[in-house]
Amino acid sequence: MKTLKTLFAALAAALLSTGCFEKVNDRTEYLLKPLVQYTSGGLAEPLGEVVAYAFAADTAEWGVASYEDALAGIVTAKEDPAERIETPLATAAPCETEGMTDRIRMSLPAGSLMLLAVDTQHRLYAYTQQELVENLGTLYVSLVFKPWREGTAYQEKWSFYNPFYEPAPQLVCFVRAAAEAVEGGAAETIPSLKAYAFAADTTEWRIASYDDAVSGILTSKSDPGLTRDTPEFNAYESDEAGLYRFVADRSPLMLVVVDRTHKRYAYVKQEIDLTGESPTFGVLFRLWQQGWIVEENGWRIVNPEEEPEPAPEPAPEPASAAAAGATRPTASETLPAAVRPAENQRP
């Protein structure tokens, strides 16, 4: 028996020495990246004016009574408003790690916690229930506030609240489009026309092709894989021929007009005063005009048939020329300057 005890003691010592009994870490470094999105489908931008708290509470039983309470880090029992937690378990601090200064951090214990974040710039707040397990280490989380959302509350993974929401005023807008067949000729009504508007900025979004214009699809200028396919505002033909009508409640607008008869399209950024007079936005497709892209009165008018062909890939250099440091001129470089293709940006 003494021999067995000695054997077990030796085995335990060996296990300890080889690290089989690891220390359990019940703390998680919670790194929150606050973002803001100003338009539906728009880019999410870093948001600096955010405070955050953690509570030993469950969102099924606890909520936030007001924006002022959210800002102060106070939660209230849903069944008894007199019962409050006024001392958070943790309060977020700026993250000073290089490359992560756009985040805020909290050191949190393992368990089920209620997390609360407050966007002090737009007076919004959101909370969620977060499960944290042992040995999690670091948890990276992004949170996007959306001031453009209608209503005082909406639900995603977090519950978002906008207690100061007021419905935006609405403004009736008109679009008048026409086509001019010859220079100086009469402006004629376009038989097949489509018009719509996105709550978007032309500095961030573009129309990638005629087919996308017809389908109502925008493409991000910074990320070609990011698209939007649901215009916020669609224009419908009014009683007057050639005049289209839509109702907007946001500004700025990216207004798109598609001439499906002559297969051209145009778009423009428009700032509107929602409390002002109804504006009429006019665009004239000059069918006689040459060129892929024409800019006129802020409009970017595109004729897809004039889009230049992509430049051919240069032929590989012979090994002897490459070794000698020689270069081969491209096809366009051998042309006279007056007929070289322009370096156009896609519309």
N, C-alpha and C positions, 0 to 999 in steps of 0.2 A: 504493500500500500504506500509506504514511504517512497518507494521507487516511482510509482505512478504520479504521486504529488510532485516529485522533483521533475518528472518528465513534462507534466502540464505547465509547471512554472517556467521551465526552459522554453517550451513552445510559445507561451504567452509573451515571454521576453523577445523571442525571435520575431513574432508577428509585429510587436511594437517597433522593433528596430528596423523592420523592412517597410514600415508605413502602411500596414494594412488597416490600422485604425486611424483614419484621417479625421481632422478636426472639422466639424460642421460649421458652415458660415451661414448664419441666419439673417444677414444684412444684405440688402440690395441697393446698389447705386442706381437711382432712378433719374435718367437724363431726359428731360422734356424739351422738345423743339417746337416752340409756338410759331404758327404760320397764319397768314391771313389771305383770303381769296376775295377779291372785290367784285368779280362777275362770275356768273355760272360758266363753268368750264375754263375759267381764267387760270393764270399761273398763280401758285401759292407763294407768297413772299414772306421773308422772315419778319417776325413781329417781336419787338423788343419790350413793349410795355405790358408785361404779363406777370402776375403773382400767382403762386400755387401753394396748396396746403394738402396735408394728409390727415385723416381721422380714423380712429379705431371705431368705425361705424359701418352700417350696411345701408345702401341707397334704397333698399326696400322699406326701411323704417325711418330714414333720415333724409332731409332735403334742405334747400336753401330758401329762406323766406323772402329775401330781397337782395338787390344788387349791393346795397350797403353792407348787409351781412356777409355776402360773398367776399367783398373787398376786405372786410375785417377778419375773415377766417372763422365764421360762425355758422354752425349748422343747427337745424331745428327738427325735433321729432315730429313726424307727420301726424301722429294721432294726438299729440299733446304739445301745442305751440309754446307752452310755458317751459318745456324741457329743452335745454339748449346745450351744445358743446361749444364753449368759447375759447378753449385752449387746444389748438391743433396738435396732433402727434408730431408733425414736422412741418416746417416752412421752407419753401424753395429758396435757394441762394444762387447767385450767378455762377456759371461754370467757367472756371478760369483756365481749363486745359486748352492748350494750343489747338486750334482748328475746331473747337467746340464752344466758342464764346457766344454762339447764337442759341445756346441751350441754357436751361436752368436745372438745378440738381437738388435731390433730396436723398438722404440715407434712410432707408425704410426697413423695418423688421419684416420677417416672413409672416404671412397671414393674409387675411382678406381685409382690404382697406378701402375707404372712400377717398377718392382724390378729387380736388376742386381746383380749377384754374380760372383766372379772371383776366379778360382782355380789358385793360383800363383805358385804352385809347378809344375803343368803340363801345365801351360800357356793356360788354357781353360777359357771360360766365357759363361754365360747363362743368359737369361732374360725372364720374363713372366709378364702378366697382372694379378694383384691381386685385387679382390673386397673385401673391408672391410666394414662391417656394424657396426652400433652403438651397444654398449653393448656386443661386441664380447669377450672382456676380453683378453684372451691369445690364440694365434694361434701357434700350433706346426707344423712345416713343415720340411720334409727331402728332400734333394737334392743330387742326385747321379751323380757324374761326371764319364765318361767312356772313359778313354784315349785309350782303345782298339778299339773304333768305327772307322770305315774307313770313310774318307772324311773330308771336312772342316766344315760341318754343318749337323745337324740332328735335328729332331723335336720330342719332347714328350710333356708333359704339358709345359715344358720350351723349349725355343729355344736354342740349344747348338752350340757353335762355337769353332773350333780348327784351327786357322789361320796358324799354323805352321805344319800342317799335311803333311807328306810325305809318299807315299806308301812304305811299308816295302819291302825289297828284298825278293825274293822267292827262296827256296832251294828244289831241288828234293831229296827225301829221299827214301830209300829202306828198306823193311822188308823181312827177310828170316827166315822161320819157318820150322821145321822138327820134326819128331817123331822117337824115338828110342825104339824098342819093347823089346829088351833084353840088359842087361848091356854089354857095349862094342860092341854092334851090329852096323850095318849100320844105318845112319840117312836117313830116308825115307820121301819122299814128302807126305804132308797131302792132301788127295783128296778134302776135303771140309774145307776151311779156310776163316776167315773174319778178316780184320785188319783195324783199324781206330785210329785217335788221337784226343784228346781234347786239347785245350789251357787251361790246368789245372795243378794243383800240387797234387801229390799223398799224400801230408801231409794234404790236405783238402778234398780230394774226394776218393771214393773207388767203387768197383764193389760189389753189394750186393748179387748177385746170378748168376748162369750160364745163366738163362733166360735173366737177365739184360745185361749180357755180349753180348749175341747174338743180343739183341735189341738195343744195343748202349746206355745204360742208366747208368749214374753215380749217386751216392748218397753221400750227404754231410756227413762227419764224425761228424760234430758238430750238425747237424740238420737232422735226418733221413727223415723228411718230405720234404726236399729240394732235388730235382733231376734235372739232365740235360739229355736231350734225343736227342740232335742234335750235333753229332761230327763235329768239324770244318774241319777235313781232313779225307777223306775216301781213303783207299788204294785199288788199282786195280791190278790184275795180269798182270805182264809184259810178254814179249816174252819168258823169261827164266822160266822154270818150278820151282815153289816154291818161286819165287821172286815177291814181290808186291811193288808197287810204289805209292807214294803220294807227293804232293807239299805243303810245309809249309811256312808260313810267320810270325810265332811267336815262342817264346820260353819262358818258358819251355813247353814241351809237356807231356801229359799222353798218352802213346802209349798202345793200347790194341790189343791183338791177341787172336782169338778164334778158337780152334781146334774143329770144329763141327763134325768131324769123330769120335773122341774119347771122346767128351764132356768134354773138359778141356779149361781153359783160362789162360791168363797171362797178366800182365800189368807192366809198368815201367815208371819212370820219366826220361825224356831225355832233357838235355840242348843242344841246337844246335847253331852253328855259321852260321847265315844266309848268311854270305859272304864267307864261307869256302867251302870245297869239299863236295860232296854228300855222306852222311853216309849210311851205311848198318847196320841195327839193327837185330841181330840174336837171336833167342830163340829156345831151344830144349826141346820138351816135352818128358821126360823119362817115358815111360808108365810102366816100371817095378818098378819104384820107389814108395815106400809106403809113405803115409802121405797126410794130407789134404792140407797143404800149404808148399811149398818149395821155399826158396829164393836163387837165383843163379844169380850172376853178375848183381845185381840190380833188376832183374825180380822177381815178386811175382807170382809163378805158382800155380794154384789152381786146385785140383781134387775134384769136388763137391761130388763124391761118398764116399770120405773119411771123409766128414764133420761129426764130432762127434754128437751124439744125445744130445739134451738139457738135462741137469741134472734134474732128477725128483724132484718135490717139496717134501721137508721133511715132514714126517707124523707129524700131530699135537701131541704135548706132552700130556700125561695124566695129569689131573689137579693135582694129587698128586705129580707127578714128578716136575711139574712147581713150585708148592708151595715149594718144598724142594730145589729148585735151581738146579735141575739136568739137564743135557743136553744130547741130543741123538746124537750120531755120525751120520754124513751123510753116504750115501752108499759108496762114494769114500774114506772116512776116514777109513772104515773098510777093505779096500784093502791094500795089500802090496804097499809100495811107488813106486816100479818099475812098477806097472801096473795101477797106478792111472791115470785118463785122464789128459792131459795137459790143462792148461788154455790158450786156443788159442783166439786171437783176430780175429774177422771176417775180411775177406780180404777186 
